Amino acid sequence: MVIKQLYRAFRPLLFALPPETAHRLVHTGLETVQQTPIEHGFSNQFRVDNDRLQVEEFGQSFDNPIGVAAGFDKNAELPAILGALGFGHVEVGGVTAVSQSGNMRPRMFRLVEDEALINRMGLNNEGADVIGERLSSHRREIDHCGPVGVNIALSESTPTDEAPADYQYTYEQIAEGADYVAVNVSCPNSEGMQDLQQRDSLSRIMDALTNAGAETVLVKLAPELSLSAIEDVIDLVDIFDLDGIITTNTTTERPENLESTKQTERGGLSGAPIEDHATKLVQLVAKRTDVPIIGVGGVSDAAGAYAKIRAGASLVQLYTGLVYQGPTLARDINMGLLQLLEDDGFDSIESAIGADI
Ligand SMILES: Cc1cc2nc3c(=O)[nH]c(=O)nc-3n(C[C@H](O)[C@H](O)[C@H](O)COP(=O)(O)O)c2cc1C
């Protein structure tokens, strides 16, 4: 495909820029062509239209299982064009109750030798009021591009004991524009946030969201959780009748085989080095619960997405893979998935979910 070759040629130029500048450039480019005839052209090129890829989950229909993970479109500006690039859903955010600028730059690093990123963005976003309004007012334009999830997170300025009210406020602002809400209690770059995964804290947040009438709520886990902590979260998922689990966020751990000198940067590691561990966690969670799982971590090809689906994920998300593989990735994965289903004799993605449990 010409666009794939173009991206290969263009990537060294993009990678010569600081990662956040390159992201900004790509973001601006995508935003510029959104809602123009180019979006329609992308849609024709990149969307793989095949019923075998369809997934019904949370009472919603996903044209294919591949979505964009939280953090790529923090302010919910790109769902339509990401849909046109072939993704079946987009999770926007993380959104916080108040707008925040995040940590000092540089705060995003490429580990090229490892096909990985480290980030300590610190949840920079325009805040729940602005993003909620944007999502509601653009609802019609983004309706055709598949479900839009909103990842909600704790505001930097809010003490952790006031987290329930903070999450509730954010939820109330974005609820109208969200097809599902992902409660992010696993960001490694916000002081004290991962403690919210503990049973009592998470339970108070879920109470607040339930009282606010929240529907379709998922919780996003950190990869470092112990087995007992994962079991606590699964208990809460049952108690509060939550709709799903997203596993996993980036990790503060550094696998021994990393090659890049950037590995010493502080922040969350994503991409190829976390892929296998993330897949194992999908399988571990899937063995313990019946709720749908969104598998995320290191996916950059069809085989990786398929492994997560066979491990128990109904849907798969990615971020870092997009940086390294470029805009044809969703299409390549979806085409590859159709072949893998054929090879294994499955008639649809839904029949392959959990095949390895
Ligand atoms: C720059 C960057 C920003 C991110 N921001 C968020 C965020 O705001 N909320 C969240 O839940 N996850 C965030 N993530 C984590 C991703 O959603 C995903 O869980 C993680 O990167 C692993 O997937 P990947 O290996 O495909 O990138 C971010 C990741 C990156 C690289």
The ligand as an SDF file (V2000), in Angstrom:
LIG
                    3D

 31 33  0  0  0  0  0  0  0  0999 V2000
    1.7680    9.4530   25.5990 C   0  0  0  0  0  0  0  0  0  0  0  0
    0.7920    8.5330   26.2740 C   0  0  0  0  0  0  0  0  0  0  0  0
   -0.2550    9.0740   26.9980 C   0  0  0  0  0  0  0  0  0  0  0  0
   -1.1670    8.2430   27.6450 C   0  0  0  0  0  0  0  0  0  0  0  0
   -2.2020    8.7890   28.3350 N   0  0  0  0  0  0  0  0  0  0  0  0
   -3.1120    7.9740   28.9450 C   0  0  0  0  0  0  0  0  0  0  0  0
   -4.2200    8.5180   29.6510 C   0  0  0  0  0  0  0  0  0  0  0  0
   -4.4250    9.7260   29.6880 O   0  0  0  0  0  0  0  0  0  0  0  0
   -5.0760    7.6490   30.2800 N   0  0  0  0  0  0  0  0  0  0  0  0
   -4.8770    6.2850   30.2350 C   0  0  0  0  0  0  0  0  0  0  0  0
   -5.6620    5.5220   30.8230 O   0  0  0  0  0  0  0  0  0  0  0  0
   -3.8530    5.7480   29.5400 N   0  0  0  0  0  0  0  0  0  0  0  0
   -2.9730    6.5450   28.9050 C   0  0  0  0  0  0  0  0  0  0  0  0
   -1.9340    5.9990   28.2100 N   0  0  0  0  0  0  0  0  0  0  0  0
   -1.7710    4.5360   28.1950 C   0  0  0  0  0  0  0  0  0  0  0  0
   -2.3710    3.8940   26.9450 C   0  0  0  0  0  0  0  0  0  0  0  0
   -3.7610    4.1190   26.8840 O   0  0  0  0  0  0  0  0  0  0  0  0
   -2.0910    2.3660   26.9430 C   0  0  0  0  0  0  0  0  0  0  0  0
   -2.7450    1.7910   28.0600 O   0  0  0  0  0  0  0  0  0  0  0  0
   -0.6060    2.0490   27.0130 C   0  0  0  0  0  0  0  0  0  0  0  0
    0.1500    2.9620   26.2570 O   0  0  0  0  0  0  0  0  0  0  0  0
   -0.2940    0.6460   26.5200 C   0  0  0  0  0  0  0  0  0  0  0  0
   -0.6690    0.4840   25.1750 O   0  0  0  0  0  0  0  0  0  0  0  0
    0.3930    0.5770   23.9420 P   0  0  0  0  0  0  0  0  0  0  0  0
    1.5300   -0.3250   24.2980 O   0  0  0  0  0  0  0  0  0  0  0  0
   -0.3880    0.1340   22.7560 O   0  0  0  0  0  0  0  0  0  0  0  0
    0.8060    2.0080   23.8570 O   0  0  0  0  0  0  0  0  0  0  0  0
   -1.0170    6.8180   27.5560 C   0  0  0  0  0  0  0  0  0  0  0  0
    0.0320    6.2840   26.7950 C   0  0  0  0  0  0  0  0  0  0  0  0
    0.9230    7.1130   26.1550 C   0  0  0  0  0  0  0  0  0  0  0  0
    2.0410    6.4900   25.3530 C   0  0  0  0  0  0  0  0  0  0  0  0
  1  2  1  0
  2  3  1  0
  2 30  2  0
  3  4  2  0
  4  5  1  0
  4 28  1  0
  5  6  2  0
  6  7  1  0
  6 13  1  0
  7  8  2  0
  7  9  1  0
  9 10  1  0
 10 11  2  0
 10 12  1  0
 12 13  2  0
 13 14  1  0
 14 15  1  0
 14 28  1  0
 15 16  1  0
 16 17  1  0
 16 18  1  0
 18 19  1  0
 18 20  1  0
 20 21  1  0
 20 22  1  0
 22 23  1  0
 23 24  1  0
 24 25  2  0
 24 26  1  0
 24 27  1  0
 28 29  2  0
 29 30  1  0
 30 31  1  0
M  END
$$$$
